[in-house]
Amino acid sequence: MVANVIDGKKFAQNMRNKIAADVKELKAKHHVTPELAVVLVGENPASEVYVKSKERYCSEVGINSCTHRVDEESAGETLFALLEVLNADLDVHGILVQLPLPSYLDEALVIRAISPQKDVDGFHISNVGLLGTGQKSLVPCTPLGCLLLLQDQYDDLSGLNVVVVGRSNIVGKPMAQLLLQENCTVTIAHSRSRDIQEITRQADIVVAAVGRPQFIKGDWIKEGATIIDVGINRIACSDGTTRLVGDVDFESVKNIAGAVTPVPGGVGPMTIACLLSNVLTTCCRMKGIEEPTGFFE
C-alpha cells in the first residue's frame, strides 16, 4: 500500500478562491471590507516572515490588513493601549498578536486583552470555553484546517478512533474538542503516556502535534490509517544544509497509512487559509450579516 498524499496546498488554494469570492460579494452587497490588524512585538525574523505571508494572502483574497509594530523595549507600556484602540475600532474585524512574545510579557494576559469577537486566532479564554462546551466560537486555525482536511477524506467521522499526539492549548486540546463534536472516540497521548506506540496502533486517524521531528514511525500505526502531521521541524542534513520535516517519519509511514499529509505542503497552508476564513467570519458577525457556508460545495 502506498498512502494517498493529502494536498493541503491545493485545498487551501480552493479555500482562498472561495473566500475571495465571498469577500467580493460582501463588498458589493454590503459595502464592507473585512480588515485584519496584526500586532508584531520586536524584531523576531521568523515572525517577520509569517506576518509578510499573512499580508500577502490577505491581499490575494481582498481582505485589508494592517501591521502594527511595537518596540520590544516599550511593549509593556504600549501594547495593551494599542489593543484597547483596536478593540474599539469598528473598521477592524480581526486582531492577531503574533507569537511568540518577548519572555517578560505574559502571553495569556495579552491574549485576554483582545476582544473575543475579534480573536481570529481563537486563543481567548472565552472562545476556548465556547469550543469546549460545543457552542459557536472562533476556532484556532491549525486544528480547524486539520478538521477540514479530515472531512474531505471521510464522508462521516462519526465513531472513528482518533489519537491526538500532543496536548497544547493551540493544537492538541482544541483538535480533540473538534473531533468530539464530530462524534469521534478521542484519545490524547502525550509525553507521560505509557506504551504510546500501542495507543496509536489502535487509531483510524492519528493527529501528530508533539513538536518532535519524525517522532511517529511506520510501525506505530495500523494499516490504512489517516495521518495528519501538524509538526514543522528544521533538521540538519549530512551535507550541512537543513530541511523541514514533520512529527511523522513520512518515509516509513507512507507505505502503511491510507492517507498522510506531507511537510511542507500539508497542514501549514491550511492554517493561513483558516485565518482568512476567521476574519471573514468575524466581519460578518460584527455587521450582522449571514456567514458564508462551507468549502465543499
N, C-alpha and C positions, 0 to 999 in steps of 0.2 A: 504493500500500500504506500502510495505517495500522497501526502496531505495536500488538500486544496489550500493554496496560499491566499489568505484574505487580503484583498487590495484596499486598504484603508485610504490610500491616496485617491483612488478613483471614487470611492464612496463619499469622501469629504468634498471632492470637486462637485459631485452631483448635489450635495447638500448646499454648497455655496451658490451653485446656479439657482437653486430654488429660493434660497434666502434673498439673492439679488432680485429675483422676480417679485418676491413678497415686498421687499423694500421699495421697489419701483411702484408697485400698486399702492402701498401706504402713502407714498409721496403724492401720487396722482389723485387718490380719493380723499385723503385727509390732510394733505399739505403738511405732513410730519416727516422729519428725517431722524431716524434713531442716532443717538450720539453716545459714544463711549469715552469716558475720562480715565486715562491710565496715569497712575502716580508712581514715579520712579525715584527712589531714595538712593543717593550716592551714585557711584560710577562702576557698578559691577558689570564686567564685559559680557558675561552670559546673559544678564538681564537686558542689556542694551540690544542684543541680538533678538531676544524674544519680543521686546517691545516694538522694534522695527518690523518684525514679521507680522505682529498684530495690526500695526498701522497699515501695512501693505494689503492685508486681507480685508480690513475694514473698507479701504478704498475700493477694492475689487467689487464688493457687493453693494456699495453705495451708502455705507454707514459712515457718519462723521466720527473722527477720532481726534482727541487732543491729549498730548502727553504733558503732564505737569512734573517738572523736575525739582526735587527738594535736595538741598545741600545736606550731606550726611552729618556735618558738624552741628547744624542748626535744626535738624529734623525734629528733635524733641519739642521745639518751640513752635514750629510752623506746620507740621504735618496734620495735627488734629484741627487746627484752624482751617487749613485747606479743605479737609474732608467735610467740615461743617458747611463751608461755602458750596461745595459740590453737591452735598445732600439737598441743599435748599434751591439749587438751580434747576428750574423746571425744564430747561433745554437739555440737561444731562440725564440720560436714561439708564446708564450703567457706569459703575465705578469699580475699578480694579486697582488694587495696590500690588505692584509687582513684588513677588517674594523671591529669594529671602530678603529679610530686612537686616540692618546692622544689629549686632548682638545686644546692644544696650536698649533697643526698643522692644517692648512687649508685643509680640506678634498678635496674640489673642486680643489684646486691648485695642490694637489698631483695627483689626477686622471688625470688632464690635462697634467701632466708631463709624462704620459705613452703614448707610441706611439699608435695612434688609430688603427693601423694594428695589434697590439699585445694585444689590450684591450679586453681580453676574458670575462670580467665582463659586457662589453657593456655599461659602465658608462661614457666614454669620450664624451664630448660635440659634437664631430664630428659624432660619432655613434648615439647619441641621435637625432641629426639633420637629419641624413640619414634615420633613422627609421621614424621620424615624417613626412618626405616627401615621404615615400613609396619607398625609394631606398635600394639597398643591403647594409646591415650593419651587425655589430656584435650585437646580441640581448641579453639583460640581461637574465641570466639563469633561474630565477624563472618564469617570465612571459612566456618565451619560453616553459618551462616544462608544465605550465598550458595549453598553447595552444595545445601542443601535446596530452595531456590527453583529451581535448575537441574534437580535430579532431578524436580521437579514438572512441569517443562516438557518433559523428554525421557524417553522410555521407557528409553533407553540412551545414556550419554555416550561410550561406547567409540568411539575412532577420530576424535572430533571435534577440530578445530583450535581451540585456545583461546589467546588472548593476554591475559596479566595485565599491566596497565599500572601499575607500581609494584612496589617490591621491599622494602617494610618488613617487619620481623620480626613485626608484628602482623597484617598482612593479606596482602601480596603473596607472601611466601615460603610461609607455611602454605597459602594458597589454591592455589599451584602444586602443593604436595605432595598435597593432597586430590584435585586433578584428575588428577594422575599415577596415584593409586590407582584412579581411575575409568577408567583406560586412555585418557585424552585425550593428544593431542600438544600439549605446552605450551610456549609461548614467554613469557619475562618481558621486557617492554620497560620502559625507564627513561630517566632524563634524559640518559644518554650514548648511547642507542640512535640509530643512523642511520636516516633515512627511516622514522620511526615510523608515518607515515600508510600507507606501503606494507605494513608489518608487520600493522597492524590490519585492513587491507582483505582479508587472506587468512583472517581468523578466522571460524569459525562462531559463536564466543562471545567477547565482549570483557568482561573484568572491569576496571573503571576504579577504581583506588585510588591515585591520584597526588597528591591534595591540591591540585589546581589547578582553580579554578572554570571549568566549561564548556569544558574542555580538548579533549575528544573531539568532533569535528564530524561532521555527517552524511556528508560526502564521505570520511570516514576509514574507513567501514565498508562491508561488502558487503551487498547486498540480502538481507533475510531473516535477518540475524544476530541473536543474542540478546545484549542489552547489560545487564550488571549494574553499576549505578552505586553505588559504595561511598562516594563523596565527600559531605561535608557542609560547605558553604562559605557564609558570610554575605556578601552583596554589597550595595552601596548602590544605591538606586533614584533616579530623577530627581526624585521628589517629596520626597526627604530621608529616606524610610524605608529599611529593609533587608529582604531576603528570603533564604531558603535556596535554594541551588542545588547540584547535584552536580558531579562531574568531567566530566559529559557535557552537551553542549548539547542538551537534551531536545527543543526545538522543531525543530531540524534533523535530529535522529536519528529522531524518531518516524515520519517518513514514509518511512523506508528500512528500518529494523530490523523484524524479525519480532516481537520482544518486547523490552520495556525496563522497567527498574524506575524509578519516579519518586523524586524527592527533594522533600519528605519523603514517607514512606509506603511506601518500598520495603525497602531493606536494614535501615534503622535499627530498626524494630520487631522484626526477626528477631534482632538482637544480644541484646536482653534476654531474649527467649524462649529462646534457646540457653543463656544464662547460667543460667536456671532449670532447664533440662534438665541442664546440667552439675552443678548442685547435687544434683539427684535422683540422677544417676549416681554421684557421689562418695559419697553416703549409702549407696546400695545396695552399692557395692564395699566400703566400710568395714565394713558389717554382714554381708557375705557373702550378700546377698540377690540373686536374679536381677534383672538390669536390665530395665526396660521396653523394649518393642520400639519401632519407628519410628513415624512420623507419617503414614503413607499408607494405613492400613487403612480 
